[in-house]
Amino acid sequence: MNMKIRIVILIPLAVLLLCGGCGNSQDNIEINYISYNIRYGTANDGNNSWDIRKPATKEMIEREQPDVFGLQEALIGQLQYIDNNFPEYSRVGVGRDDGKEEGEFMAIYYRNDKFELLENGNFWLSETPDSCSMGWDAACRRIVTWAKLKVADVDKEFYVFNTHLDHVGKVAREQSILLITKKIAEIVKDDKIPVFLSGDFNSDVNSSIFDPLKAEMKDSRAILPESEWTTTYNNFGNGGDAMIDYIFYKNAEVLDFKTLNGDYGKPYISDHYPVMATMKI
């Protein structure tokens, strides 16, 4: 006797609903990106010294949950504090004064569970960018740290660049923008891949020094009405009032932008407010 056996596979509705969105999942990757001048830890800042305000930095990271964040002015001890408190993040970057651990870092942190590091590197803002050097009329060595990241389990990649322009040298700031624009073009071979550039630029975005960069990238703050543009340098409340911290981007969509000037347990977590852009790639 011939028997036909019919096998019926029951798939739960919840699985079907989830899979119904699978085809679009790669089109909806959101990244919370913070740029934060942390204020170097050995500064003589009295009641605003690093040891007093570091719990507020910890609170900010815990509350805002960035996927990626770029620091400026970070010293190795400050990075170790973040490393110890946030093992879910990895970092790249070197000290600007020796290419190892001396001097300030422009470190980039990224979540281990969300991203895979594909490439990374550093270059100095000088006439000799491939060596540890000081450029033009700058008062300090200045460096750019970069990383190429891949979204875990998704065919999406993007680049992150992080820097801090000189606070004294006008020529150095002008030439640094030109060099950064040139180096991004050299490093990023695919003209369609998302690119983010964060930093303390020590300049107003309306300055003409940004013209070469603006020809290639956009300021993420520009999605806000100008009436909502908030200063980012606060000088711990001692007369500072400047907007000099930015996140530039290309080949992405800005969903939100915030200046993080709220209370994280201390009136000022640094002499700069962090800024955060939510990007879709």
ROVO-521486 format. One line per 8 residues: number of its first residue (from 0); for each residue x, z, y of C-alpha. Coordinates in Angstrom, 3 decimals. Layout:
<atoms>
NUM = X,Z,Y; ...
</atoms>
This chain:
<atoms>
0 = 0.000,0.000,0.000; 1.390,-0.974,3.390; 1.225,1.702,6.037; 1.780,1.050,9.701; 3.233,3.990,11.553; 2.619,4.139,15.277; 4.946,6.340,17.297; 3.567,7.545,20.574
8 = 5.943,8.998,23.153; 4.327,11.230,25.715; 6.119,11.411,29.019; 5.100,14.263,31.304; 3.490,13.192,34.558; 6.076,15.145,36.542; 8.862,13.055,35.020; 7.032,9.846,35.854
16 = 6.545,10.975,39.406; 10.207,11.860,39.728; 11.331,8.564,38.299; 8.960,6.719,40.564; 11.260,7.730,43.396; 14.481,7.021,41.544; 14.726,3.490,42.817; 14.741,4.726,46.405
24 = 16.963,7.772,45.934; 20.105,5.923,46.930; 18.458,4.904,50.187; 17.772,8.475,51.295; 21.023,10.407,51.228; 21.038,12.948,54.048; 24.235,14.619,55.210; 24.400,17.658,57.489
32 = 27.698,17.303,59.340; 29.179,19.979,61.605; 32.066,19.652,64.042; 33.463,23.045,65.026; 36.400,24.090,67.210; 37.006,27.471,65.614; 39.518,28.739,68.237; 42.952,29.451,66.812
40 = 43.178,32.795,65.116; 46.257,34.218,66.857; 44.857,33.851,70.379; 44.803,37.040,72.465; 41.046,37.064,72.966; 40.317,40.793,73.035; 36.732,41.429,71.934; 36.504,37.754,70.955
48 = 39.526,37.811,68.652; 39.225,36.072,65.293; 39.100,39.290,63.264; 36.053,40.420,65.236; 34.151,37.139,65.274; 34.977,35.731,61.841; 31.835,37.243,60.246; 29.817,35.186,62.740
56 = 31.548,32.011,61.557; 30.680,32.982,57.991; 27.061,33.573,59.037; 26.906,30.183,60.754; 28.089,28.326,57.652; 25.736,30.280,55.397; 22.757,29.674,57.660; 23.343,26.020,58.539
64 = 24.505,24.921,55.062; 26.574,21.901,56.152; 27.395,19.281,53.542; 30.564,18.380,55.417; 32.260,20.089,58.341; 35.338,19.311,60.376; 37.306,22.106,62.054; 39.602,21.957,65.035
72 = 42.296,24.538,65.928; 42.117,26.202,62.503; 45.214,28.073,61.359; 46.039,28.586,57.690; 44.782,32.190,57.667; 41.409,31.090,59.016; 41.183,28.371,56.377; 41.999,30.897,53.659
80 = 39.172,33.120,54.923; 36.745,30.202,54.586; 38.200,29.202,51.204; 37.712,32.736,49.868; 34.152,33.045,51.140; 32.967,29.545,50.296; 34.359,28.383,46.947; 31.605,25.755,46.811
88 = 33.600,23.773,49.404; 36.921,21.970,49.062; 39.112,20.946,51.971; 41.722,18.403,52.987; 44.154,18.441,55.877; 47.646,19.591,56.891; 49.167,21.621,59.690; 49.993,19.404,62.638
96 = 53.415,20.979,63.277; 55.071,20.257,59.932; 52.609,18.213,57.860; 52.160,21.233,55.574; 50.854,24.600,56.765; 52.394,25.119,60.204; 50.248,24.848,63.309; 46.621,23.911,63.731
104 = 44.663,21.982,61.102; 41.919,19.423,61.622; 40.597,20.371,58.188; 37.629,18.611,56.580; 35.472,20.624,54.177; 32.973,19.073,51.762; 30.642,20.467,49.099; 32.078,20.242,45.578
112 = 28.700,19.722,43.934; 27.644,16.875,46.208; 30.775,14.827,46.809; 33.854,13.489,45.077; 37.064,12.989,47.032; 38.317,9.411,46.602; 41.084,9.219,49.216; 42.427,11.239,52.100
120 = 45.237,11.232,54.614; 46.520,12.199,58.042; 48.109,10.505,61.027; 49.539,11.850,64.250; 48.346,10.806,67.686; 51.626,9.385,68.937; 53.703,6.241,69.082; 54.879,7.106,65.550
128 = 51.620,8.094,63.795; 53.073,8.230,60.293; 55.498,11.050,61.128; 55.050,14.551,62.518; 55.390,13.802,66.218; 54.150,14.369,69.756; 52.736,11.460,71.732; 52.862,10.224,75.322
136 = 52.290,13.034,77.870; 50.637,15.430,75.397; 51.314,19.160,75.552; 50.962,19.556,71.761; 51.257,17.618,68.551; 47.863,16.132,67.755; 46.639,14.899,64.396; 43.744,13.138,62.673
144 = 42.675,14.103,59.148; 40.478,11.714,57.183; 38.723,11.576,53.833; 36.804,9.019,51.801; 33.979,10.705,49.902; 31.564,9.542,47.232; 28.117,11.036,46.774; 27.913,12.598,43.304
152 = 26.040,10.465,40.730; 25.116,7.919,43.392; 26.801,4.684,44.418; 27.277,5.784,48.024; 30.603,6.265,49.795; 31.534,7.200,53.357; 34.527,8.093,55.514; 35.103,11.165,57.654
160 = 37.701,11.388,60.447; 38.353,14.629,62.358; 40.561,15.234,65.401; 41.337,17.148,68.598; 42.600,15.257,71.647; 45.173,16.774,73.963; 43.925,19.108,76.685; 46.659,18.173,79.207
168 = 47.841,14.595,78.759; 45.502,12.023,80.311; 47.588,9.144,78.964; 47.645,10.860,75.567; 43.835,11.006,75.479; 43.510,7.355,76.465; 46.108,6.184,73.952; 44.722,8.459,71.243
176 = 41.293,6.827,71.467; 42.921,3.400,71.181; 44.988,4.533,68.185; 42.043,6.188,66.422; 39.937,3.053,66.845; 42.789,0.924,65.476; 43.530,3.230,62.528; 39.876,3.443,61.487
184 = 39.797,-0.362,61.368; 42.945,-0.350,59.216; 41.843,2.387,56.809; 38.195,1.378,56.383; 38.239,-2.045,54.737; 34.471,-2.387,54.255; 32.716,-3.062,57.565; 29.384,-1.843,56.138
192 = 30.431,1.588,54.863; 29.310,4.660,56.888; 32.025,6.221,59.046; 31.918,9.541,60.926; 34.384,10.729,63.552; 34.179,14.336,64.747; 36.227,16.368,67.119; 36.990,18.153,70.344
200 = 37.811,15.247,72.626; 38.546,17.265,75.781; 36.687,14.571,77.716; 33.180,13.767,78.845; 31.609,11.001,76.767; 30.974,8.979,79.930; 34.711,8.709,80.558; 36.088,5.178,80.366
208 = 38.629,6.299,77.748; 35.810,6.126,75.183; 35.068,2.439,75.853; 37.170,1.087,72.919; 35.542,3.597,70.548; 32.025,2.942,71.842; 32.503,-0.740,71.052; 32.717,0.254,67.379
216 = 30.811,3.538,67.010; 27.925,5.474,68.543; 27.571,9.033,69.812; 25.152,10.939,67.568; 24.002,13.083,70.513; 22.530,9.978,72.133; 19.335,10.284,70.075; 18.383,13.209,72.344
224 = 16.980,12.843,75.863; 19.801,13.505,78.333; 17.834,16.498,79.605; 18.537,18.150,76.238; 22.286,17.498,76.233; 23.944,20.924,76.069; 27.465,21.913,77.014; 29.712,22.807,74.088
232 = 32.699,24.555,75.684; 31.598,28.058,76.662; 34.941,29.853,77.275; 33.361,32.982,75.762; 31.023,33.127,78.755; 33.845,33.219,81.301; 32.967,30.186,83.351; 33.345,27.413,80.822
240 = 30.802,24.622,81.107; 31.740,21.295,79.534; 30.415,18.934,76.878; 33.489,17.796,74.972; 32.601,18.075,71.260; 31.183,14.982,69.547; 30.275,13.328,66.279; 30.519,9.540,66.417
248 = 29.185,7.316,63.651; 28.523,3.804,62.425; 26.527,2.278,59.565; 24.280,5.343,59.388; 21.106,6.690,60.959; 20.977,9.908,62.959; 17.938,12.006,62.042; 18.742,15.069,64.136
256 = 21.383,16.532,66.447; 21.874,20.167,67.458; 24.266,22.223,69.517; 24.581,25.433,67.506; 24.447,27.922,70.351; 22.224,30.486,68.644; 23.022,34.072,67.697; 25.039,34.356,64.486
264 = 25.712,38.052,64.959; 28.067,37.593,67.911; 27.279,36.121,71.351; 30.057,33.543,70.897; 31.429,32.576,67.499; 34.187,30.648,69.309; 34.977,29.398,72.797; 33.160,26.240,71.637
272 = 29.701,25.865,70.176; 29.615,23.878,66.929; 27.556,20.691,66.918; 25.615,19.382,63.911; 24.253,15.907,63.181; 21.948,15.152,60.272; 22.777,11.635,59.079; 21.121,9.291,56.611
280 = 23.313,6.858,54.739
</atoms>
